[in-house]
Structures are given as structure tokens and as C-alpha cells.
Amino acid sequence: MAKSKYKIHCEPDCAGAKPKPGSQSPPDNPRCPDVRIYGDYASKKPPPYIPHPYEHACFKPRKEDYKAPTTSDEGGNEDGRNEPLCVRRDHRTLTSTQLDRFLNAFTLINSMNALAPLVDIHSNAAHQMHGNPRFLPWHRIYLVRLQELLQMVDPTVCLPYWKSSEEQAFPSWLLGFTPTVNLAGGPHTVNRNIGAFAFLPDAGAVTTAMGNPTFDTFRPALEGIHDSAHVWVGGSMLGISTAPTDPVFWMHHAEIDRIWAEWQVANPGQNPNLTGSAAIMDPWSEDEVATRDISALGYSYV
């Protein structure tokens, strides 16, 4: 495997350092050592693995975004931490240094084998994070966990977002970035098949989704837009178990989260109808109420 060209920003004694013998007890689950990041997966008895059924193992575009097969050839501040919150920005507004720092941090958490178990959580259908009211709040916490990992190695990094409906293109600076992630099922190298199987929803689709007055109608409309963008990128992004290996997954979900945050401001009091265990964003401890205010979660959007 080719050596990454990205430099790693990390203090010499931080990530990867081994504790001195006897200095601390070994983690209950060496693959998922941090309960803050991996929740119940950090325990000796992690949640049981429930595979996604075949019909739900890949994202599917909305009917209107389906792209039929064809036989023809395819023709801020430098240091964002000066802000009171972690400010998530459109990737097109970031400097080259900020983009490099994001890729550096992503490369490092992957080399530490900290990214892979977070990706594996997304493959477990036990968390019921798609196709129901948990979709938006669950992924909001999921993004926070990735944000926390990135900031463990570079505190200046905030997740950028990919405003795909407006941009109608894949971020060019990511095209050559295809890391290999050592998942529980084996190594996976990020791959893409951009634009082959779906159209990318446009700004009009987002405007239409934003016009829904209740969460019960807004969520499926936004999730449909989300699904189509996964299929448009293709490759790793098609599979639920592999999608988070691609950094564009996190940027795409940051945009979905940004749209939801904007809709929340316009529709106060409209929240997911979740009760009991369904309201807990397992494998983490946050409940649905804790996901309603992004500033309380430590970030904002511009």
C-alpha cells in the first residue's frame, strides 16, 4: 500500500503511545477501548451483531433520482478554534491548509485503528439508524463522535460539509484520497463510481423537503435526498457497512445535519416521536432530547 503523502499533525507523545506496565488496567474491549467514542461496544459484552437484510444492505435513490443503466461511454480563520464553537463550514470556503489538516487527522485516526471500529458501528442494524425517526438524531451523535476523534489528534479540525445539492459535483480535493480501513470483516479500500447509478438531488429537492411542516414528513423527505447522494457517489458509499470509510460520508452527513438544524429553527417544537429505549442513541448514552440543540453539542454551521 502506497505511503500517504499527507503529513500527520500530532504531538510526539500522544496517539499510539503505550502505557507503562502496570500504569492502568487493559480495556475491556481492546478493539473499542474508549467508552466515550464507542459506547457499549467498549464493554466486555458489546451489542450483538445483527446484519442488515440484503434488501437494505445498500442505499437506494429516490424513484425520481434513479439513473437507468447505459451502454454509452461516460463522457475562516486559519485556526477555527478561535470561534466559541467548532464551526462547520462549506468545504469550498476552507483554505488549503484547513483541508490538509482535515485529511491529516482522518489519516491519523485511521492509522491508529480508531476509525475502523467507529465505521463498524454503522454496519450494525441493531441500532436502527435508517428508515425511521432515529435517522437524524442518531447520525447527529455519530458525527459528534467522529468530530471528537479528529480533535483528539488535531483540535483545530472541524468537520466540513458538502453542499451537494448546490455544488452538483464531487469535492475535487478528495478524488485522490482513498484510504484503506481495517474493518472487522477485513481491509476495505475506499472506491467510488461517481454518477453511474443515480442523479444528485438539486437545490429544488432540498427546498421542497424544507417545506414539510412536521418532522414525520420532513425526515423521510430528507432521508431520501441523503440516500440518492450515497448512490450517486457509488462504490464504498453504496454499502451501509463501508460508507463511513469515505471521508465524503461524514461531509455528506454534516450537510444533512445542517439542513435539519436549519429546519429545526424554522419549525420549533417539531421533534422525533421517540420514547423508551428508542429514544436512546445507542451505543451511546445520549437521548433524543440531547440532540435537539447543536450548540449544546459543541458546534455550529456557517
N, C-alpha and C positions, 0 to 999 in steps of 0.2 A: 504494500500500500504506500502510495506516494506521501512523502512528508508534507504536512500542511505548511503553506507559505505564510500563514498568519502568526505573528509573534504573540506570545502569551504574556498578559499583564498579571503578575501575581507576586506577592511578597515571597522571598525565598523560603520562609518557614511556615507557609500556610498550607494550601491544599496538598494532599498527598503525604504529609508528614506523618510518620508512625509514632504512636505514643511510646514512651519509655516503658519497659517491662514493669508491670505492677502498678502503673500510674492510674489505670482505670480499668473497669470491667469491660470485656468484649461486648459488642452489641448483640441483642437477642437475634437479630437477623442481619448478618454481615452484608447481604446484598442491599438492604434498605436500612442503613444504620441510624438515620435521623427521623425521629417521630414527627417533627415539625413539617418536614418535606413529604414523607411517605405515609403518614398517618398510621392506620392499623397494620400496614404492611411491615412496619418496623418491629412488630411483635414476634414471639416465637410461633404463634398460630395466626398467620396472616389470613385475610379473607379468602374463601375458596374461589378457585378459578372457574368461571362459567364462560365458555367460548360463545362468541356471537354466532347465531344461526347463519347458515350460508347466505340466506336472502338478505341478511343485514350486515354482512361482513365488509361490504363496500358501500361508500356513499353513492347516492343516485341523484342525478339532476332533476330539477322540476320538469314536468312534461314539456313546458314551453321552451326549456333550455336544452332539450335533447338534441344531440347532433348526430344525424344518421351517418353510417359508415360511407366512405367514399373511396373510389379506386384511383382518383387523380392524385398527383403529387401535391404535397402541401407547399404551395408557394409561401437653533437655541444658543444657547450658551455652549461653549466648548465643554464645560463641566455642568451637566444638567442638575447636579446635586445642589447648586446654588438656589434652586427652586424649593419652596416649602414642602412639596410632594414630589414623588417620582413622576415626572411629566412624560407621558407617552405621546410621541409626535409622529406625523406622517413621515415615512422613511425618506420621501423626496426632499424633505427640508433639512435632513441631517448632513453634517459635514462628513468628509471622507474619514476623518479621524473617529468620529462617532460611529460610523458604520463599521470601521475596523475594530473598534473596541467591542461592539456587539458580537462580531464574528469571533474575536479572540476569546471572549467569555464563553460563548457557545462551544468553541473548540475545547476549551479547558474543562468545562464541566463534563463534556463527553469523554475526554481523556482520563478523567478521574472516575469514570464509570458511575457518575452521579446522574447523568441524563437518562441512561437506559432504563433503570427501574421506574423513573417517572413516566417514561413512554409506555412501559409495560402496564402501568395502572390503566391507561386509556384502552387497553385491549380487553379489559375485564368487564363483561356485560353485567356483572353483579352490581355495578354502581349505577346502572340505569341512567346514563347521562345523555342519551339521544332519544328523540321522538316523544318526549313528554315534558312537563313543566320544569323538570330539573335541568334541562339542557343549558339554559343561560346561567343560572346561579352556580351550577357545578363547574362549568368551564371558567367562570369568573375566578373561582378559588384555584382552579388548575393553573391559570395564568399567573396568579399571585405566587404559587409555589415555584414556578419556573423563574419568575422575577427574583424571588429570594435566592435561588441557586445562583443566578447570574451575578447578583450583587454580593454574594459571598466571595467571589473572585475579582469583581470589579464594581465597586459601589457607585461608579458614575453611570452604569448602564441601565437604561430603562427600555422596556420593550417598545419598538416602533410598530406602527400599524400600516397595513397595506390596504389602501382605499381602492380596491379592485374595481368597484362599480364605476368610479370616475376615471381611473387610470387606464383600464382596459388593456393591460399589459403586465407581464411578469417582471418583478424587480430585476433589472439587468445585472446589478452587482451581486445577485445571488446565483446567477446561472452556472457559474463555475464552482460553486460551493456545494459539494455532495458528500458529506461526511459518512463514515461507516459507524454504526451504532451497534454495540454488542447486546442485543435483546436477549430475553430469556430463551427464546426459540432459536437463537443463533444470530450471527452478524447480519446486519442489513445496511446496504449502501443506498443512500438517497438517489432516486431516479425520478424523472419526470417525462411526461408525454403531453406537452402543453398544447391545449386547444384541440386535441384529437377527438374527444368524445362528448363535448358539451360546449355551449356558448357561455360566456361570462355575463351574469346579470348586470344590467346597467343601472345608472343613477335613477332612472324611472322606476325600476323594480324596488329600489330602496325607498323612494318617496311613497310608493303605494303601500309598502309594508308599514312605514311610519304612520300612515293614515288610519291604521287599525286602532280603535279606541280602548280595547280591552287586552289584557295580557294573553287571554286564551285565544285570541285571534292574531295578535301580533307575533307571538312566539313561533307558531308554525310557519308564518309567512317569512320571518327572518331565518328560521332554520332551513327552509327551502332554498333561500339565497345562499346560505352557508354551504349546503350540500352541493349545489351546482358549481361553486368555485372550487371545491375539492376535486370534482370530476374534471373540471377544466384544466387544472394543473396536472392531474393524472399521475401515473407512476406510484410513488410512495404515498401520495396524498389520497389515493383511491381507497386504501385499506385502513380500517379503523385501528388496527394494531401497529401500523407503520407510519401513519400520517404525522405523528409528532416528532419523528426523526428529522423531518424537513423544517428548517427554521421558518419557512414561509407559513407553516401551520400556525405557529404562535403569532405571527404578524397578521394572518388572516383572522384568527380568533380575537386578537386585540381590536380589529376593525368591527367585528360582530359585537364585541363588548362595548365599543364606543357608540355604535348605533343604539344599542339597548340603553346605555346611560343617557343618551340624548332623548330617547323616547320616554324614559322614566321622568325626566324633568318636565316634559310636556304632558305627562299623564300621571300625576301624583296619586299615590294610593293604589295603583294597579300593580299587584304583585302575584307571583305564582301561588296557586292554591295547593300548598303542601303542608301536611300535618304528620305528626308522629315521626317514625324513622325516615319517611320520605323527605322530611324537611332537613335532615342532616346530610351535609355534603360529604358523605363517606368516600374515601377512608379517612377524611379529616373531621375535625370536631365542629367546624363552623356550621351554623344552621342557616336557613334561608334568610332570616331577618338580618343576619350579619352581612349578607351580600348586597343589601339594598343601597348602601352608601359607599361609593368608591373612594371618597376622601378618607373615610374611616379605615379603609383597607390600604391606604397609603399612596394613592396615585390619582392622577387626573389626566384629562386629554386636552390637547390644543390642536 
